[in-house]
Amino acid sequence: MALAIAFLVLPASAQVQQARGQYSINYKESIGVFDRKEAPAAVKQKAKQEAALRAVETYFAEAGQSESANFDTIRSKILENQDRYILDSTVLAETDDPKDFQYTVAVRISLNVANLRNAVQGSSAVGKSADSEKSAMSFVFVSRQVDSAKSYDDRVYKRQDNSAQLAGSAVRRDTLKENTSEGESVGRSRVSTSGSISREAGQTVDVSAKSTVTSETGGSTTRKATETTWRVLPSANLNQTFVAKFSQAGYDVIEAAMVESSVFKIANIEADYKSGNDLQPQTLRSIAAGMKENQIPYIALGTLDVGLPEKDPQTGLMRVAVTVNAKVWDVTKPIARTRVAVGPVAYAGVGPTEDEARGNALKAAASNAAQELSSRMTTMGLR
């Protein structure tokens, strides 16, 4: 079952939040020649007010880029009436350096988040518009969980090339040496002769050989992505929560179920999100056609992906994470386009049981995604 609602707005989180800020001021020009070398009371008061304003700015900055931009639109309102947005302020530390005439103070404040939201909404384009000028919006949000995941083993290919080379040479040398000697002697009555011959033969063979063996190895590994299918989870409780909050934000809320026709069907969106993260071109065209048919210029589409439960190491309770992907589609042009996108962003919820942890995680994910989407829409001035 899909979550079909109109538009996103700030979440229903705690109405009081704490933030810290620090501010430094030079008071050299604020004291006379014969005055004491310390920050005057008026300078200290101004520094504390500026530190409180810095704390408010820090709160918006931590909430995201679009929230930080919204702070700029209501900065003057906070300066004019800090008591409306800051419930209390506590000085954490202060230093006065008379040598450099520098006073620094750090404060912790309690913020009235409800009044801050109202100020942001009142300054937005939709907040300033009359009811007849506010654009209608529809929203389809699908909560889903992994139903099956098919993974593949790596395909490994190995190759080895071997080669051998043998080289050799042989040299043969033959030698022959011959010595001959003759002699003659003459006596009184005789003549005698003598002679001798000696031969020496030799043979030498020199042999050399050289061998070389080389080996080359290589191969490749082929991996295939895991094929994942999803099952859609009921989201009726989130539907009720979002419809109430979006109506309070001042948007013209139209549930997607009221827009269904032969052209636009929520079941087609659910079917696409069961098999992947992208909507099919045919489904996208049917969404645009259905919105134009009902004169709804904007529609938000998204998924809440629920992870597997695990035990939280800090509390010992069950813990479930939810990943959000969402975008706001503008169908006023001939070709629809994305105006705002959020995610993927993960949020977690805990509880004594898996069902309760999953429900808390879904609420946290939806609330935070709603805050970021609505803030970006406000920043863009869409009404």
Disulfide bonds with the S-S distance in Angstrom:
none
